[in-house]
Amino acid sequence: MFWDKDKNYTKRNASEFNIWRTIFQLIICKIFYMIRLKVVYRLKVEGLENVPKDNEYIVCPNHLSTLDPPMIAAILPRRVSFMAKKELFDIPFIRWWIDWLGTFAVNRESLGPSTIKTVLEIKKSKWVFGIFPQGTRGVPGTITGVTKGFAGLAKITKCAVLPIGITGTQEAKHLPFSGKIVVKIGKPIPYSDNPDEVVEKWIAAIQELTGFKYIPNDVSKDGEKTRS
């Protein structure tokens, strides 16, 4: 079988980030996706010099589209393992596809012990861990839905946070040179045992990299604060 329906996709160990998954991600992301990104979206990348040489960092982009994970994997020098909502692993082909790309399942309502263990296992490999601090896709021009989970994982793993600003992936384009994506990689946010500080610095960095405006989670669409 190409997939195991009984496998627990929330758990990974360092040995699973092997040469075969590395080759698969290289072929899919760095070749096939990169061709599309260059030809259709005229991808422009800035700040690659800010990417650390080791894997002591967590990749933390803003999120606009399903194109974002493979694009980031195509751009960065190391392979990236992103977490994905567990519901995606209920769909056979998608489960096989994202499993081989190195993705692992997560309950978005709660980051359990298996998530923490998997992130620590990724750090033992030559890959890096990737997470979207917004949790789900945001609205272009705004930064919303930011949670503290990524900062907590950075504290547990003693990793820096690499902010990456993405603009232009929200619209599906098909004709050559009909899109425009800009990816700006900021300077790493150093490890800190204060998650709130890391969150604030990430938000500030993404605002600068994208030009988007941060909207706190307790502010409604009409701009008024919601009641707690």
Buried (B, 14 or more C-beta within 10 A) or exposed (E): EEBEEEEEBBBBEBEBBEEEBBEBBEEBBBEEBBEBBBBBBBBBBEBEEBBBEEBBBBBBBBBBBEBBBBBBBBBBEBBBBBBBBBEBBEEEEBBBBBBBBBBBBBBBEEBEEBBBBBBBBBBEBEBBBBBBBBBEBBEBEBBBBBBEBBBBBBBEBEBBBBBBBBBBBBBEBEEEEEBBBBBBBBBBBEBBEEBEEBBBBBBBBBBEBBEBEBBEEEEEEEEEEEEE
